[in-house]
């Protein structure tokens, strides 16, 4: 019995290792396209791409925005005042963000496809809306062909054997 279990475990490990090797790697997909809004803001020399200095400025600005958003989230949802979100506070924050996303989609989804396309995101931003992690094509918002990745709680277990 132990031998059978060992063989099954080794076979599964070998299969997983082979699948991991077949997975596409980031470096094989070519350079990442810089969003037009980022180019517009950080491409100081106007050559249509970011040099090292411009990339560094863009990364630092994004990091500052993330830190600002994190501080705002803690200020709003940290009920016990310990400077971090426990499970209950995190759940409340997630629910509030989901409700905000849903309201934004209901308000700005002009083509009624259930997600905000780039022009709809632009319209929301121009109207002064704060868009929490809401980019067209982002996971959970629908990809380029309309497919979306479900939220963690909505994921179904894969069928046996996959």
C-alpha positions as CSV (number, residue, x, y, z in Angstrom):
1,X,0.0,0.0,0.0
2,X,2.8,2.4,0.9
3,X,4.6,1.6,-2.3
4,X,1.4,2.3,-4.4
5,X,0.9,5.6,-2.6
6,X,4.5,6.6,-3.1
7,X,4.3,5.8,-6.9
8,X,1.1,7.8,-7.2
9,X,2.6,10.7,-5.4
10,X,5.7,10.6,-7.6
11,X,3.6,10.4,-10.8
12,X,1.6,13.4,-9.7
13,X,4.7,15.4,-8.9
14,X,6.2,14.5,-12.2
15,X,3.0,15.6,-14.0
16,X,2.9,18.9,-12.2
17,X,6.6,19.6,-12.9
18,X,6.0,18.9,-16.6
19,X,3.0,21.2,-16.7
20,X,5.0,24.0,-14.9
21,X,7.7,23.8,-17.5
22,X,5.1,24.1,-20.3
23,X,3.6,27.3,-18.8
24,X,4.4,30.4,-20.8
25,X,7.0,32.6,-19.2
26,X,6.8,36.4,-19.1
27,X,10.1,36.8,-21.0
28,X,8.7,34.8,-24.0
29,X,5.7,37.1,-24.5
30,X,7.7,40.1,-25.5
31,X,7.8,43.6,-24.0
32,X,4.9,44.8,-22.0
33,X,2.9,47.6,-23.6
34,X,2.8,50.8,-21.6
35,X,-0.7,52.2,-21.2
36,X,-1.3,55.4,-23.1
37,X,-2.2,57.3,-20.0
38,X,1.2,56.4,-18.4
39,X,3.0,57.4,-21.5
40,X,1.2,60.7,-21.6
41,X,2.1,61.5,-18.0
42,X,5.7,60.1,-17.8
43,X,7.2,60.2,-21.4
44,X,9.0,63.5,-20.9
45,X,11.1,63.3,-24.1
46,X,8.1,62.4,-26.3
47,X,9.6,59.4,-28.0
48,X,6.6,57.1,-27.4
49,X,8.4,54.9,-24.8
50,X,9.8,55.1,-21.3
51,X,13.5,55.3,-20.8
52,X,15.0,54.2,-17.5
53,X,14.5,57.5,-15.8
54,X,10.9,57.8,-16.9
55,X,10.2,54.2,-15.9
56,X,11.6,54.8,-12.5
57,X,9.4,57.9,-12.1
58,X,6.3,56.0,-13.2
59,X,7.1,53.1,-10.8
60,X,7.6,55.5,-7.9
61,X,4.4,57.3,-8.7
62,X,2.5,54.1,-8.8
63,X,4.1,52.9,-5.5
64,X,3.0,56.2,-3.9
65,X,-0.5,55.8,-5.2
66,X,-0.7,52.2,-3.8
67,X,0.7,53.4,-0.4
68,X,-1.9,56.3,-0.3
69,X,-4.7,53.8,-1.1
70,X,-3.5,51.4,1.6
71,X,-3.4,54.2,4.2
72,X,-6.9,55.3,3.1
73,X,-8.2,51.7,3.4
74,X,-6.7,51.3,6.9
75,X,-8.1,54.7,8.0
76,X,-11.6,53.7,6.8
77,X,-11.8,50.0,7.8
78,X,-9.3,49.6,10.8
79,X,-12.0,49.6,13.5
80,X,-9.7,48.3,16.3
81,X,-7.0,50.9,15.5
82,X,-4.1,48.5,15.3
83,X,-2.8,49.8,12.0
84,X,-3.7,46.7,10.0
85,X,-6.8,44.9,8.8
86,X,-7.8,41.7,10.5
87,X,-10.0,39.2,8.7
88,X,-13.3,40.9,9.6
89,X,-12.0,44.3,8.6
90,X,-10.6,42.9,5.3
91,X,-13.9,41.3,4.6
92,X,-15.7,44.6,5.1
93,X,-13.2,46.4,2.9
94,X,-13.7,43.8,0.1
95,X,-17.4,44.1,0.3
96,X,-17.3,47.9,0.2
97,X,-15.0,47.8,-2.9
98,X,-17.2,45.2,-4.6
99,X,-20.3,47.4,-4.0
100,X,-18.5,50.4,-5.3
101,X,-17.3,48.5,-8.4
102,X,-20.9,47.3,-9.0
103,X,-22.3,50.8,-8.7
104,X,-19.7,52.2,-11.1
105,X,-20.4,49.5,-13.6
106,X,-24.2,50.1,-13.3
107,X,-23.6,53.9,-13.8
108,X,-21.0,53.9,-16.6
109,X,-21.5,50.6,-18.5
110,X,-22.9,52.3,-21.6
111,X,-22.9,49.2,-23.8
112,X,-24.3,47.0,-21.0
113,X,-21.7,44.2,-21.3
114,X,-21.3,44.0,-17.5
115,X,-17.8,45.6,-17.4
116,X,-16.2,48.9,-18.1
117,X,-14.4,49.2,-21.4
118,X,-11.5,51.7,-21.8
119,X,-13.8,54.5,-23.0
120,X,-16.2,53.9,-20.1
121,X,-13.3,54.0,-17.6
122,X,-12.2,57.2,-19.2
123,X,-15.7,58.7,-18.9
124,X,-15.9,57.7,-15.2
125,X,-12.5,59.3,-14.5
126,X,-13.4,62.5,-16.4
127,X,-16.6,62.6,-14.2
128,X,-14.3,62.7,-11.2
129,X,-15.0,59.1,-10.0
130,X,-12.4,57.3,-7.9
131,X,-11.9,53.9,-9.6
132,X,-10.7,51.3,-7.1
133,X,-8.4,49.0,-9.1
134,X,-10.7,49.2,-12.0
135,X,-8.9,49.0,-15.4
136,X,-10.5,47.7,-18.5
137,X,-9.3,44.2,-19.1
138,X,-8.2,43.6,-15.6
139,X,-8.8,40.3,-13.9
140,X,-12.4,40.1,-12.7
141,X,-13.3,42.9,-15.1
142,X,-13.3,40.8,-18.2
143,X,-10.4,40.2,-20.6
144,X,-10.1,41.4,-24.2
145,X,-12.6,38.9,-25.4
146,X,-15.0,39.4,-22.5
147,X,-13.8,36.5,-20.4
148,X,-13.2,37.3,-16.7
149,X,-11.5,35.7,-13.8
150,X,-13.9,35.0,-11.0
151,X,-13.2,36.4,-7.5
152,X,-11.6,33.9,-5.1
153,X,-14.9,33.0,-3.4
154,X,-16.6,32.4,-6.7
155,X,-14.0,30.0,-8.2
156,X,-15.1,26.4,-8.7
157,X,-12.9,23.5,-8.0
158,X,-11.5,21.9,-11.2
159,X,-13.0,18.6,-12.3
160,X,-11.2,15.5,-11.0
161,X,-8.1,14.7,-13.0
162,X,-7.2,18.3,-13.9
